């Protein structure tokens, strides 16, 4: 879980001119947890597919 300071920095960035060219994205402020979950789901799906082929 992110700290309030990390979330505040993301909000300040999005409200600044530095983010003026950013459109249509999701900015995750979760210390990389979304990436870890995505990789785990992909690995689980690959393992299930391999088992299904072996049966």
C-alpha positions as CSV (number, residue, x, y, z in Angstrom):
1,X,0.0,0.0,0.0
2,X,1.2,3.4,-0.8
3,X,1.9,6.1,1.7
4,X,-0.1,9.3,1.7
5,X,3.1,11.2,0.7
6,X,3.5,9.0,-2.4
7,X,-0.1,9.5,-3.4
8,X,0.2,13.3,-2.9
9,X,3.2,13.4,-5.2
10,X,1.3,11.6,-7.9
11,X,-1.6,14.0,-7.5
12,X,0.7,17.0,-7.7
13,X,2.4,15.6,-10.8
14,X,-1.0,15.1,-12.5
15,X,-2.0,18.6,-11.6
16,X,1.2,20.2,-13.0
17,X,2.3,21.2,-16.4
18,X,4.7,18.3,-16.5
19,X,1.8,15.9,-17.1
20,X,0.2,18.1,-19.9
21,X,1.0,15.5,-22.6
22,X,-0.4,12.5,-20.7
23,X,-3.8,11.4,-21.8
24,X,-5.7,8.1,-21.5
25,X,-3.4,6.3,-19.0
26,X,-3.8,4.7,-15.6
27,X,-1.2,5.9,-13.1
28,X,-0.7,3.2,-10.5
29,X,0.6,4.3,-7.2
30,X,0.7,0.9,-5.5
31,X,4.4,0.2,-5.1
32,X,4.3,-2.2,-8.1
33,X,1.6,-4.5,-6.8
34,X,-0.5,-4.3,-9.9
35,X,2.5,-5.6,-12.0
36,X,3.1,-8.4,-9.6
37,X,-0.5,-9.5,-9.7
38,X,-0.6,-9.3,-13.5
39,X,2.5,-11.5,-13.8
40,X,1.1,-14.0,-11.3
41,X,-2.2,-14.3,-13.3
42,X,-0.3,-14.8,-16.5
43,X,1.9,-17.5,-15.0
44,X,-1.1,-19.3,-13.6
45,X,-2.9,-19.2,-16.9
46,X,0.2,-20.6,-18.7
47,X,0.5,-23.4,-16.1
48,X,-3.1,-24.4,-16.5
49,X,-2.8,-24.4,-20.3
50,X,0.2,-26.7,-20.1
51,X,-1.5,-29.1,-17.7
52,X,-4.6,-29.2,-20.0
53,X,-2.5,-30.1,-23.0
54,X,-0.7,-32.8,-21.0
55,X,-3.9,-34.5,-20.0
